[in-house]
Amino acid sequence: MVDGANVIGAKADGWWRDRPAAARRLVTAIAAWLAGSAGGTRPPEPAERPAHVVVVLEGAARAGVPEGIVEAPPAPITAGEPETAAGNRGGAAIPTLTVSHATGHGDDAIVAAAGAAGPRPLVITSDRDLVRRVRAVGADTRGARWLWDHVGR
């Protein structure tokens, strides 16, 4: 799960002038990374490949990306790498990316989703209070910088 507001706010790229556009940039970057089509970055290694990524958006950022499953760009296939009929890299499925719109406070939605997600979901946020709350329901955490470093934006 990705704390959209926190991750967007971790980059001083003018996000505060256009929150919907900032949300689109974040979701586009994550989709490209997951598909292996982000410029200069590799897709997640098999050991860190999530089966499903949820980006939680709140407030004005919700207007930037519709709620639901995001279609990932096609993954580039390198020489000698088999492509399956589904277009997956080497037979590995591209993780599903979903956008969820929090109707109230985004942190509350993230805690509830982390608690219902099963064993050890990963929550991406640099919000110390949210880190404490999701760890209390069994989630692992990484900071916003970790995600930005991986998506290469």
N, C-alpha and C positions, 0 to 999 in steps of 0.2 A: 504494500500500500504506500502511496506517495502522498504526503501532505503538500498538495499543490501550492497553497498560499505560502508556506514556509520555503519550499524549494524555489519558487518563482522569486520570492523576496531575497534570496541568498545571492542574487546577481544584481549588481548595479548597472542594469542595461536599459533603464527608463521604464521599467515595468509599471510604475505608479502612474504613468501618463495614459496607459492603455492596458488595463488588466485583461480584457478578453484576448488581445493580441499576444500578451505574455503567456496566457494559458495555451493558446494555439502553438506557440514556439516550444513550450515544454512538452506537450503531448506529441508533437511532430518529432522532436529530438528523441524521445523515448521510443517511439514506434520505429524510427530509423535504426536506432541502436539494437533493439530487439531483433530486427530483421537482418542486421548486419550490413545495412546500407548507409550508415552514418559516415560521413567523410572522415577517413583516417582512423576510425575506431573499429574495433572488432566486436562482434556480438558477444554476449555473455558466454563465458566458458561453460562447458557442460555442468561442472560442479556448482556453479553459481546461477545457472539458468533457471529463472522462475517459470512455473507453469502458467502463471496468471499475474498480471500487474494491474492494480486499480489506482487511478489517479483521482483523488478527491478534490473537487473544486467547490469553492464557496463564494458568496457575494457576486460582485461584478464579473469575476473570472468565468463564472458559469456561462455567460453569453458567448464566450470564445469557442467552446467546443460542445457539441451536443452530447447529452448523456447516452451511454451505450458503448457497444464494442467499436473499437477503432480499427479500420482496415490498415494493416501494415504495408509499407512499400515492399516490393519484391526484393528478396535477398539476392545479392550478386553471387554467382557461383564461380569459384576459382577453378583453374585448370585441374582436371583429374578428380574433382569433387563430384560425387554422384548427385543428381537431382531427382527427387521423387516426383511422382505424378502430381502431388500437391504443391510442388515448388519449394519443398523444404530443403534446407542445407544438410546434405549428407544424411538425410533421413530423419533429422531432428526437427521436431515441430517448432514453428515460431511461436513463442509465448503469446497468449491472448492479452490484449491491452483493452481495458475498459475504463471509461470515464464515469464517475459517480458524482452527482450534484448533491451536496449537503444542503438540506432544507433549513437547518439551523446552524449551529456552530460546527465548523468542520472537524475540530478536534474531537468532539463528542461522537461524530459519525465514524471517525477513524478508530477510536477506542472500541466502539460497539462492533465494528467490522472485524477488528483484530481479535476480539474475544470470541467471535463466531467462526473465525477462519480455520480453526483446527490447530494442530501443533506448530508452534514456532513460526508464525508468519513474520515477514520482514516489513518493517515500517521505516520509510525514509522521511526523516525530519530532523531539524536541528533545534526544535523547541524543547527545552529541558523538561518542562512540565508534562508535555505530551510523551516524551521518552519515558518518564517515570510511570505515567498512566498505562502505556501499552506494555511496558515490561511487567507491570503488575498482573496483566492478563496473559502473560506468556509469550509476548512477541520479542523478536530480535530487532535491533535498530541500526541504522546507518545514518550519517549526517547528509545534509543537502549537498555538500561539496563532493561526497563520495559519488552521488548520482551524476552531478555535472562533470566530474572527471571521467566517468564512464561513457556518458553520451557525447562527449567531445564538443560541447557548445560553450 
